[in-house]
């Protein structure tokens, strides 16, 4: 069975994805800075790899066929961490994936990463970082899926989504749990060609929206 590397497995979406994948019987390599953040997991299919994303983490790619980059600097950090994690670590992850013949790279980006200058001024440094990381992945020549969720919420998952951006900005949101469920679907059902897609709460099943 193939093994998927989850970069940022202890984050809010990353931990949900890790749990979803293990419950589905998938083999997971979870890259985290502190393994204690995954102490609740006890599964033979899980390998926990400790590494600092600001340093060399290429060893984590060994024996993996897919990668999900779901790491982020978080909303409470400054522009320095945004550059180091959301941009530089993401770019290096794409480089490491190329070096290690990764078959599919899934990048969790953000709504607005396609046009950072159109976003709110306070969000533009973050959106620029996401935009540049996405562009670097595209240029590496890997098979990729770039996922750009809307505004993230902690509501209960509905498992009903859409890839069409709502006309009302207030509706351009999605639960973190539904993003994690969509990522599991993408891991198990990679598209035949490269894909960039947005995700929002909607009225279609995940399979219908992403098929």
Phi and psi in degrees as a GROMACS rama.xvg file:
@    title "Ramachandran Plot"
@    xaxis  label "Phi"
@    yaxis  label "Psi"
@TYPE xy
-68.6948  157.468  UNK-2
-119.348  136.824  UNK-3
-107.512  129.494  UNK-4
-89.6588  123.924  UNK-5
-106.885  111.823  UNK-6
-92.6571  114.723  UNK-7
96.5676  36.3231  UNK-8
-70.7039  -13.7067  UNK-9
-97.6207  1.26976  UNK-10
-76.2087  179.633  UNK-11
-65.0422  -44.4271  UNK-12
-80.5418  -40.065  UNK-13
-58.415  -40.8889  UNK-14
-68.607  -38.9175  UNK-15
-64.3339  -41.5853  UNK-16
-65.0039  -42.4977  UNK-17
-57.1669  -45.9182  UNK-18
-64.4064  -44.0019  UNK-19
-59.5121  -43.363  UNK-20
-69.0566  -41.0091  UNK-21
-66.2137  -40.4835  UNK-22
-62.8374  -25.2591  UNK-23
-89.7072  0.297767  UNK-24
82.6132  15.3602  UNK-25
-81.8944  149.626  UNK-26
-85.0598  129.997  UNK-27
-129.441  133.458  UNK-28
-106.744  114.567  UNK-29
-101.539  114.562  UNK-30
-94.2848  118.98  UNK-31
-139.963  159.507  UNK-32
-79.0133  -31.7372  UNK-33
-135.251  112.02  UNK-34
-64.0712  -20.7128  UNK-35
-64.3783  -20.1343  UNK-36
-72.6868  -9.7406  UNK-37
-116.292  26.9962  UNK-38
-65.1173  -20.5852  UNK-39
-77.5945  -10.8995  UNK-40
-90.4295  133.085  UNK-41
-141.356  94.2911  UNK-42
-148.239  133.69  UNK-43
-64.7624  -21.1282  UNK-44
-86.0047  1.07255  UNK-45
-107.426  128.448  UNK-46
-116.448  126.232  UNK-47
-102.097  127.508  UNK-48
-119.06  120.656  UNK-49
-88.4283  130.425  UNK-50
-162.609  152.864  UNK-51
-98.4818  121.247  UNK-52
-69.0083  -12.0668  UNK-53
-85.6277  -2.93078  UNK-54
-122.113  -169.414  UNK-55
-72.3218  125.891  UNK-56
-131.49  24.1065  UNK-57
-64.7594  -27.4805  UNK-58
-59.8627  -23.0973  UNK-59
-67.5676  -19.1056  UNK-60
-82.414  -7.78283  UNK-61
-61.2728  132.714  UNK-62
65.6648  20.722  UNK-63
-108.925  148.34  UNK-64
-111.868  -23.7238  UNK-65
-129.999  155.866  UNK-66
-133.654  136.661  UNK-67
-118.132  116.438  UNK-68
-96.5015  106.706  UNK-69
-125.571  16.4374  UNK-70
-74.8044  151.318  UNK-71
-156.487  156.037  UNK-72
-74.6886  -20.7  UNK-73
91.4202  158.453  UNK-74
-76.1896  -12.2016  UNK-75
-102.064  8.96103  UNK-76
-104.93  168.117  UNK-77
-91.1507  -175.779  UNK-78
-63.186  -27.1757  UNK-79
-63.0497  -44.1104  UNK-80
-70.834  -33.6715  UNK-81
-59.6263  -45.0324  UNK-82
-64.9846  -43.692  UNK-83
-71.2441  -37.2359  UNK-84
-98.5031  -59.063  UNK-85
-69.6062  -25.7454  UNK-86
-107.066  -64.4444  UNK-87
-68.2987  -46.5261  UNK-88
-64.1711  -37.9237  UNK-89
-65.5393  -40.4368  UNK-90
-65.2523  -43.2358  UNK-91
-67.161  -33.5349  UNK-92
-61.4813  -40.4449  UNK-93
-64.9023  -39.5106  UNK-94
-63.5044  -45.9136  UNK-95
-62.9113  -38.5135  UNK-96
-62.68  -41.3812  UNK-97
-63.5486  -42.9504  UNK-98
-62.887  -30.372  UNK-99
-105.612  15.1365  UNK-100
57.2905  42.6484  UNK-101
-67.3303  135.152  UNK-102
-81.8993  -24.2594  UNK-103
-156.549  126.124  UNK-104
-115.204  121.617  UNK-105
-108.013  115.731  UNK-106
-105.027  122.597  UNK-107
-89.9311  109.299  UNK-108
-106.203  -135.91  UNK-109
-155.379  147.889  UNK-110
-56.2543  138.394  UNK-111
93.9531  -9.32228  UNK-112
-69.1708  -17.4554  UNK-113
-74.7361  -25.5831  UNK-114
-145.99  72.7753  UNK-115
-56.6265  -36.6328  UNK-116
-67.6331  -14.679  UNK-117
-88.4782  -9.43331  UNK-118
-82.4198  172.342  UNK-119
-57.1273  143.347  UNK-120
-55.9201  -40.6606  UNK-121
-70.1153  -18.3278  UNK-122
-95.3718  -10.6802  UNK-123
-62.0788  -40.3271  UNK-124
-58.821  -41.0324  UNK-125
-64.4664  -44.3127  UNK-126
-68.5525  -35.432  UNK-127
-63.0044  -43.1066  UNK-128
-60.1241  -44.9448  UNK-129
-64.742  -42.0192  UNK-130
-60.0576  -47.9575  UNK-131
-66.8942  -37.6779  UNK-132
-64.9522  -41.9055  UNK-133
-61.4123  -45.5947  UNK-134
-63.4155  -38.5288  UNK-135
-63.7234  -42.8472  UNK-136
-59.3195  -45.7914  UNK-137
-58.4434  -40.8997  UNK-138
-74.3765  -14.8963  UNK-139
-76.5759  -13.9539  UNK-140
80.8825  17.2657  UNK-141
-85.8523  157.973  UNK-142
-73.83  128.833  UNK-143
-139.181  156.076  UNK-144
-129.868  122.006  UNK-145
-106.466  121.185  UNK-146
-108.382  125.005  UNK-147
-119.966  89.6147  UNK-148
-70.9986  155.845  UNK-149
-73.9134  -166.317  UNK-150
-56.7426  129.682  UNK-151
-87.2526  138.531  UNK-152
-127.555  166.006  UNK-153
-104.792  20.3663  UNK-154
-65.9592  166.399  UNK-155
-66.8036  143.605  UNK-156
-68.3424  145.45  UNK-157
-106.44  -18.4589  UNK-158
58.242  23.3411  UNK-159
-121.814  116.636  UNK-160
-134.764  175.074  UNK-161
-145.888  153.47  UNK-162
-101.425  3.75956  UNK-163
-98.1984  124.752  UNK-164
-66.4729  126.992  UNK-165
-63.9734  148.104  UNK-166
-69.7725  -29.7987  UNK-167
-90.7305  119.449  UNK-168
-58.9163  -31.0291  UNK-169
-66.8385  -19.561  UNK-170
-93.1547  -2.57818  UNK-171
-83.8991  66.5335  UNK-172
-141.548  166.386  UNK-173
-159.351  149.286  UNK-174
-75.741  146.728  UNK-175
-59.5116  -36.2791  UNK-176
-64.9332  -37.482  UNK-177
-71.4855  -33.5744  UNK-178
-61.4993  -44.5464  UNK-179
-62.3483  -39.1449  UNK-180
-67.0655  -37.7648  UNK-181
-66.5566  -37.5804  UNK-182
-64.3537  -39.8497  UNK-183
-60.1263  -43.0237  UNK-184
-61.05  -42.1919  UNK-185
-66.8264  -38.4884  UNK-186
-60.3235  -43.0742  UNK-187
-82.3275  -22.1499  UNK-188
-133.03  65.2867  UNK-189
-61.4936  139.769  UNK-190
-66.0128  156.041  UNK-191
-67.2423  -28.4639  UNK-192
-128.912  169.473  UNK-193
-60.049  147.224  UNK-194
-142.63  135.774  UNK-195
-121.072  122.454  UNK-196
-140.733  144.64  UNK-197
-94.6159  157.71  UNK-198
-133.026  133.683  UNK-199
-144.196  161.922  UNK-200
-57.7989  139.909  UNK-201
-155.883  -151.328  UNK-202
-129.358  18.0654  UNK-203
-115.457  151.385  UNK-204
-65.5277  159.539  UNK-205
-58.2317  -41.9147  UNK-206
-64.1376  -41.3135  UNK-207
-65.4844  -40.9323  UNK-208
-71.8794  -31.3798  UNK-209
-108.394  -3.15483  UNK-210
